Structures are given as C-alpha cells and as structure tokens.
Amino acid sequence: MRNMVAMLTVHLPYGFSSITLLSVTAAGAQFGPPGYETDLLYIACLVSLAIGRSGPLSVDGFLARRSSDRNSSDL
C-alpha cells in the first residue's frame, strides 16, 4: 500500500522513466529522482510472487522432496 501512495504522491510528477540523467561530472553521473516505473516493477514482482507457485528449485520444493523421500523410505 505504501508503494501505491508513494507512486501517486511522490514519483508521479517525475514521469515514467526510472533513470533521468541530469549531468556527468568528474565525480560521476548525477541522476534525478526516479519516476513511477520502479514502483510498478516492485508491484509486479510482488504480485508474481504472491500468485506464482514454488518451483522445483525453491526451498519449499526441496523440503517437499526431502519429506516424500523420507516417507517412502519408511515404508
């Protein structure tokens, strides 16, 4: 919820772009404030994590295989 509030109140005036190059100095590149693209990316990642299932390489998948191996060896 905080991302949505920040996106609408803080980042929306800066536009969609997440990287705005202001200048290049001897110290390096100077970037402006981020736009709302970064917040949309965070929200999309959180939604995909909430909707998606755990895969075979996840900790849940490892524990499920380990549990099923342990149960099948007990038979």
N, C-alpha and C positions, 0 to 999 in steps of 0.2 A: 504494500500500500504506500509505503514511503517513497518508493521509486516513482509511482504514478504522480504523487504530489510534487516531488522534485522535478519530474519531467515537465509537468504543466506550469509550474511557477518559476523555476529557475532556468531550465535548459531550453524551453520552447522559444524564447526570443532569439537564441543564437542559431536557430535553424536546424536542419537535419544533419549536417556534416559533423563527424566526431573529431576531425582534426582541422583546425584553422591555423595556418602558418602566418604568424604576424611579421616576423623578421628573422634574419640569420645574422648573428653577431659572432665575435671571436669566441665567446663562451659557448656557443651552440645555437641551435634553433629555439626560437621563442614561440610557443603555441598559445592560442587564445583559449577561452573556456569551451568545454565540449558542448556539442549540441545534443539533441534528444535521441540520436542514433544509438548511442551507447546504452541508454536506458532501455530502448526497445530490444537491443541484443540481450541484455540481462533478463528481461521479462521473458523473451522467447526461450532462453536456456532454462529458466526455472520451470516454465510450462512443460518443456520437453522432458525434464527430469521428473516432474510430477506425473505425467501421463505415461511415459515410457516404462517398460518393464526392465528388470535386471537381466543382463545378458550372461552368457556362459563364462565370461572373464571377470565378472563382478565378484565382490566378496560374498554376496548372497548366493550366487551360483556355485561358488567354491564350497560354502558351508552346506548347501543342499546336496551336492555330490558327496561330500565327506560323510554327511549324515546317512544318505542312502547306501553308501559303501559299507558303513558300519552296521546298518540294519541288515543288509544282505549277507554279511559275513556271520552274523549271529544266528542265521537260520541253519 
